[in-house]
Amino acid sequence: MAAKRKAKKVTTVRPMPRLIAAKRDGEALSADEIRAIIAGYTDGSVPDYQLSALAMAIYFQGMTPAETAALTLAMRDSGSVVDTSSIAGKKIDKHSTGGVGDKVSICLAPLVAACGVKVPMVSGRGLGHTGGTLDKLEAIPGFSVDMTTKRFVRLVGKNGCALIGQTKDIAPADKRLYALRDVTGTVESIPLITASILSKKLAEGIDGLVLDVKVGRGAFMKTRKDARALARSIVRVGALSKTRVTAILTSMDQPLGCAVGNGLETAEAFEVLTGGGPEDLVEITMALGAEMLRMAGLSRTETQARAKMAQAIADGSAADVMERIIKDQGGDPRVVRELDRLPQAPKKTVVRAEATGYVKAIDGLEVGLACMNLGAGRSRADQEVDPAVGAVLHAKVGDRIEKGAPVATVHARDAKQARVAAKRILGAYETTSRRTKRPTLVLETIRK
C-alpha cells in the first residue's frame, strides 16, 4: 500500500499593511509572505510606498537568516535563472562590495578562466566614488556588455568567461528595490544588501561565489565589524540557498593599485595579465583566484592554485583569454597588449610632494571623489562617465618620498579640472618622518 503523503501546509498571507506592521514590531515573516510581497512588487500590485515602509522596517528590525534567504530566492525568481547546465565544469563567480581603484574582476576573470574555471560574470555600474566594472570594460573601444542570455551562456562555454551587465530578466525585483532603497535611506541594511548581491549572482546559474568584502575609508563598509557581519550574512544565506560562498575581507583604506579612473584601471588590470601591475593588485587577484580554483576543485591548496595562475600569466594564456573575450564582445583585442589604444585624457598634471617623509596614509575616499569630479564617476545613475580621466598614484602607504617628487598624475580634460583634482589628491596624503609599514591586504576569510 502506498504511503500516505503528508498534507502540505498552507500559509495564509496577511495583507500588506499587517506585514509592514509585523516587521515594524520585530516579527519574522514567513517565506510565503516574502514571496507574495516580491511577486506583488514585481507585478505592480504592491506600490512603492508600501515597499518603502517595509524596507525601513527591515532596516531597523533586521531579518533572520531564513527570512533573508527567502527574500534572496524570491528576488532571484522574480526573473529568469540562467541555465548553465550545458557548460562543463564548475561555474564560479566573484563579487566585490566595491572600493576605489578596484579593477580586480577585469584581470581575475580571464586569469581563472585560463586555469579552467567557468566564470559567468554579471557586473554593475559605479555610483559615487567607487567605479563599476561595466564602466571600466566600456573604456575598451567597441566592447559591449549587452547580450542575450543564450549568447552569454555560449560565450562562457567557449571562452570560459563572459562579462555582461544585469539584463531586464535577471532579478528585476532587485533592480527596482535597489533604486527604491537608494532614495529612502535604506541602502545600509545587511539583510537587504545580502539579498541584493545573492539574488543576482544566483540568477547566473553558478555553483559557487567568492565575495571580496572591502573594508576601510574607501569602501562601502568602513569598519571590520560591519564588513564581517555582511560577510557572515552572505555566507550563511548562500548555504541556505544551497550555494557555496566564501567571503574574503580585504583592506580598502587606500586605493587598490595605482590607477583610479575607468580607462586607467582597465589598463592596469591588463598589466597584471601580462606579468606586471602593482603588488597589492596582484596579491588581491591571486588571493581571490586561489579561492575560486579551490572551490571549482581545480586545485587542492592555495599554493597549487597560485602556481597555476602564475603559469597562466607567464605563458600568455591569461592575456589570450582576455583577448578572445574582448573580440567576441565586439571590442578591440589589441588593447590588452597595446595600452595606448585605450582612451587618453588631453591634460596631465603632476602632483608633487610638499615634504620629504614616508607615506603614512592615503584617504581613498578623497582620491575617489577627486576622480569622480573629473568625470570618472557619477553622482546620479543617469550620468555618463568619461573613460579617459582619473589619476595614477606614484606613491603608496609605506613608500618614502622626497620633497618635490611626483606622488600622482592627474588625467583631466582641462587645466582647471586638473588643478582642483591635484589639490584634493595631495590633501589625501598623510606623511610622517618615521618609516611606516605597508598595510595587511587580506584581513580575514570566512567560510561556512
N, C-alpha and C positions, 0 to 999 in steps of 0.2 A: 504494500500500500504506500502510495506517495506520501512523503512527509508534509505536514501542514505548513503552509507559508505563513510567516509572521506578518500580521497586518501592518502596512506602512502607516506610520504616524503622520497625521495631517495637522499642520500647524496653521492656526488662524492668524493672518497678517492684520495687525492693528492699523487703523487709519494713520496717515502721515502725521497729523498733529500729535497724536498719542505717542508715536515713535520718537518724535523730537523731544517731547516732554520726558519720556522714559530715559533717553540718553542724557538729557539735561540733568536728571536726577541720579545718574551714575549706573543705570540698569544696563545689562548686556542685552543686545538684540540677537534674535535667532538668525541662523543662516537663511531661512526662508524670507524673513523680513528684510534682510540686507539685499537679497536677490531681487525682491519686489521693488525696493527703493531704487536700485540701479536700473532695473528694467523700466520703471516709470520715468526716471530721469532721461533715459535714452529715447523713449518714445514721446516724451513731452508732457506726459500726464502729471509728473511731479515738477513743479515750477522751480525756477532758480531761487526764489526767496525761501522756499521750504528747505532746499538742499543747503543753502547758505546757513540757515539756522541749525541744521543738523551738523554741518561741518564745524560750526562754532561750539556746539555741544561736545563734539568729539575732541576738539582742540583742548577743552577744559577737563573733560572726564576721561579721555583716552578710550582705548578698546582693548579687549582681551586678545590674546593670540588667535583664538578661534574666530572671533569677530573679524580681526584683520585679515585672516586667511579667507573668510567668506567674502569680504569686500574685494580682496585681490582677485579671486576667481570670478566673482560677478562682473567686475570691470573687464577682466580678460575676455569673458564670454559675451560681453556687450557687442563684440565684433567677431571677426573670424580668427581662428588659430591657424597659423601656417603649418601645412602638412609637410614635414621634412623627412617622412619615412623613406622616401626614395634615395636619400643621401646616406651613403655608407659611413659608418663610424659615429663617434660621439659628437654631438653638437654642443659646443661650449661657447658662451658669450662672456663679455666683460662689461661692467658698467662702472662709471665713476660719478661720485657726487659733485664733482666739478671744482676747479680751482684755477688760479692764474697761471698761465703757461702750460696747462695740462693738455698735451697733444699725444698722450700715450697710445690712444686707440689707433692712431694712424700708423705707428710703427709696430705696435703689438699684434694687431690682427693679421697682417701679412706674414709676420715672423712666425707665429704659432701655426698658421696655415701651412707654411713651408715645412713645418715639422709634422704635419698630418692631422692637426686639429681642424674640425669644420667650424667656421665662425659665421653664423648668420647674425650680422650686427645691424640693429636698428638704433640710430642715434638721434640726438636732438640739436636744436639751435641754442645759441647763447643768449642770455638775458642778463643785463647788468655787467658787472666787472669780470665775470667768468665767460670764456669763449665756448662756443659749441662746436662739436666735431663736424657737423654738416657745413658750418660756415668755413671751416678750415679746408675741408675737402673741395668746396666750391671755389677756392682760390686756384685750383688746378684748371687751366683752360679747357673748357668743354665738358668737364666732369658733371655727370648727372646723378643726383641722389634719389630720383623718382623712377620707379619702375613697377610693373605688375608683380603680384606675389608669385605667379608662375615663373617669371623670368628671374626673380630673386632666388628661388629655390634652384633653378637651373644653374645660375652662376656660382652659388655656394658649392654645388656639386662639382662644377667644372674647375673652379679656381681655389676652392677651399674656403672662400670668403667673399662676401659682398657687403657693401657699406651703403645703407639707404636711410631715408627719413621715415618717420611714422606715417603710414598711409591712413586714409579715412576709414579703412576696415580694421585696423589694429587698435584695439582698446579705445573706441571712440568715447566711451563714458569717461575715461581718464582724461582725455584731451579737454572735454567740457568742464570736468570737475577741477582740473588744474587751473584753467582760466578763471573759474569762479573763486577758487582759493586765493589766487593772486590779487584779487580786488576786495577780498573780505577779511584779510588779516589772518588767514588760517593755513598759510603755507607751512609754518614751523610746527607741524603735528607729526610725530613719529609714526603713528598708525597710517595716516594719510600719505606720508612720504613712502612708507613701505609698500602700500598697495599701489601707489602710482608707479614706482620703479618696477615692481614684480609683475604687475598686470601686463605691461608692455613686453617685458622680457619673456614671460611665459607664453605670450601670444606668438613668439618667434618659433615655437616648437623645439626649444632647447632641452638638453639633458642636464645641464649644469650652468652655474653662473659664478664668476669671480667678481666680487664687488670691491672697488677701491674707494674707501671712505676717507676723504681728505679732512685733515684736522689742522686748524690754525687760523691766523689772521686773514689769509687769502682764500679761505674755504667757506662753505655754507655752514659747516659745523665748526664753531670756534673753539670748543673745548673737547678734550679727550673723553670726558664723561658723556657728553651728548653724542659724540661720534660712536662710542662703544654701545650706547643704548640703541642707536639706529642700526648698527651692525648686528647686534644680537636679535633685534626685532626681525630683520630681513632674513637672517639665517634660520630663525625659528619658524617663520611663516613659510619660507621656502620648503622646509621639511614637511610642514603640514600640507603643503601643496604638492608633495611628492617630487620636489626638485632639489637637487643638491646645491647648496650655496656656501661659499667660503667668503668671508669678509676680511680684508686686509686694511688696517688703519695706516695711513701714510701722512707724513708731515707736509703742511702747506703754509708754514709761517713766512716763507719767501717763495717767489715764483719758482715753478718747476722748470729746469733747464735754463736757458738764457733768453730765448725768444718769447715775446708776448705780442700777439697780433696774428691774424689768420694765415696769410701767406708766409710770414716769417716762421711761424710754428710748424707749418707743413714742411718747409724746407729743413727745419731742424729734425723733424721726425724721419725724413728721408736720409739725413746724415747718419742716423742710428742704423738704418737698414744697410748702409754701405760701409759700416765699420767705424763711424765717428760718433759725434754727438756728445753733449755734456755728460759727465759722470753720473749725476743724480738722475737724469732722464733714463740713461741706460740701466741703472740699478733698479729703478721702479719698474721699467719694462720687463726686465729679467725676473724680478720677484713675482709679478703678476703672471707672466708667461709660464714660469715654472709650475705655479699652481694650476694653470689651465692644462698643461701637459699631463700633470699627475691626475687631475680629475678625469681626463679623457682616457686614462690608462695607457698612455704612451711613454711614460717614464715612471720608475718606481721611487726615485729620490729626487730631491731638488738639485743635487749636484749633477745627476744624469740629465735632467731637463735643461739646466743651464748649458751643459756641454753641447746638447743638440742644437740649442738656439745659437750658440756661438759659432757652430759649424755652418748653420744656415746663413748666417751673416758673412762668414769668411768665404764660402763657396759661391756666393752671389744669388743663392736660390730665394732668399727672403726678398731681395730687391726685384728679382724676376717675377715673383708672385704679385708684388705691388704693381709692377708694370702691366701685367695681364689684367688685374682688377681695373686699373685706370682705363686701359684700352677698351675693355668690354663695357665700361660705363660711360663711354663717349669722350674721354679725356685724352690729353697728350701724354703718352707714357714716358716721353723723353725727360719730363720734369724730375723723375726720380734720380737721375744721374746728372742732369743739367739744371741746376737750381735757379739759374738766372732766367729761365723760361717762366718762372712764377712772377706774379705782379710785383713791380718795383715802384716805390714812392719817389717822387721827384726831389724831395728835400731831406737831407740827412744832417742832423745836428749832434755833435759830440758833447756829452755831459762829462765834465771833468771834476775830479776830487778837489775839495777845498782844503783838505789837510792830509798829512801822512798818518797812517794808522792801519788797524785791522777792521774789517767789516764785521760788526757785532750782530746786526740785524738788518733786514730789508723788509719793509712793510709791503707785503704782497697786495693788499687791498689798494694802497695808494698807487702802486705801479699799474694795477688793473684799471683803476678809474682814470688814470692819466691816458692810458691807451684807448679806453672806451671813448673819452672825449675827443680823441683824434679821429674817431670813426671806426675803430676796430671792434667795438661792441655796440649794444643797443640798450636804451633805457625803456623802450616800448617794443612790444612784439612785432609791430608793423614796420619798424625801421630797417633800412638796408645797412649793410656793413661794407666798409672799404677793405678789400683783401690785401692791400699793399702797406697799410700804415701799422705802426706799433713801435716797439722798442726792442733792442738787443742789449742785454746786460753783459758787461765785461768783467765784473767783479761780483762774487757771491760771498755768503757768510763764511768767515774763516780766511778769506784772502787778505793779503797785505796790499795796500795801495799807497802810492806816492802822491803828494800834492801835485795837482795839475795833470795827473794821469787819467786816461779815459775810464769811466766807470760804466757808461752806457752810450748807445747811439739811438737817437730818436729818428724814426722814419715817418715823415709827415707830408701833407700836401702843400703846405706853405710855411714860410719862416715864422710867422706869428704863432701858428699852432705848435710848431716845433719848440719855440721858446717857452710857451706855457707848460707843455708836457715835460720839457727838460727840467724846469724848476721844480715841478712836483716830484719827478723821479729822484732828483738829487735829495729832496727832503725826505724821501722814503728810506734813505741810507742812514744807518746809525754806526758810527765808528768809535773805536777805543784805542788807547795806546797799548793795551795788553793783547797778547796772542789769544785768539778765540778758536774754539773747536767747531768743526763742521757738524751740522745737525744730524741726528739719527733720522734716517728716512723711513724705514719700516718700523712702526711702533708696536704693532700687535696683530696677531692673526686669530680669527675667531671661526671655528668650525662647529658643526652640530656634533 
